[in-house]
Amino acid sequence: MKLLLVAPRARHLDFVLDAVEAWFDRTRAAGLWITAGIGGRVVRWFDAVFAEQPSLLIQAHPARGRIDRALGNLIGVGVAEAHELELRVEAAAGDPQASVARLDGRS
């Protein structure tokens, strides 16, 4: 995860989603997702990638269902940052030109 955070790229989306899905298939333990910080790192990665490629936010994007499930799983285990990102993703989904960063007031 550290390597992916150094240079988050949308081209790695399938890899990250595969990893998150595999991790959730193995455990929902707070120790991994919250205490070890994996959940927050995944959220930061999504945040950076959404800023890079806002088209990922469009409801019709092929990966959108997997993204929504990943965020839902992160919220379900208590990763607070995931809920905040989900709200921004839902808001941006209605505006194809929006980016998560702009909606968050960072640009």
Residue pairs with C-beta under 8 A, 6 or more apart in sequence:
1 38
1 41
1 42
1 45
2 41
4 12
4 16
4 45
5 41
5 44
5 45
5 48
8 44
8 45
8 48
8 49
8 52
9 49
9 52
10 49
10 52
10 53
10 56
12 49
13 49
13 56
13 63
14 63
16 42
16 45
16 46
17 63
17 66
17 67
17 70
20 42
20 70
20 73
21 66
21 69
21 70
23 32
23 38
24 70
24 73
28 73
28 76
28 77
30 77
30 78
32 38
32 39
33 39
33 74
33 77
33 78
33 79
34 40
34 77
34 78
34 79
39 74
39 77
39 79
39 81
39 82
40 79
40 81
42 70
42 74
42 79
42 82
43 71
43 74
43 79
43 81
43 82
43 85
44 81
46 67
46 70
46 71
46 85
47 85
47 100
47 101
49 56
50 56
50 57
50 89
50 92
50 99
50 100
50 101
51 99
51 100
51 101
54 92
54 96
54 97
54 98
54 99
54 100
55 61
55 96
56 63
56 64
56 67
57 64
57 89
57 92
57 93
57 96
57 98
57 99
57 100
58 64
58 93
58 96
59 93
67 89
68 86
68 89
71 82
71 85
71 86
71 89
72 86
74 82
75 82
75 83
75 86
85 100
88 100
88 103
88 104
89 100
91 98
91 103
92 98
92 99
92 100
92 103
99 107
101 107
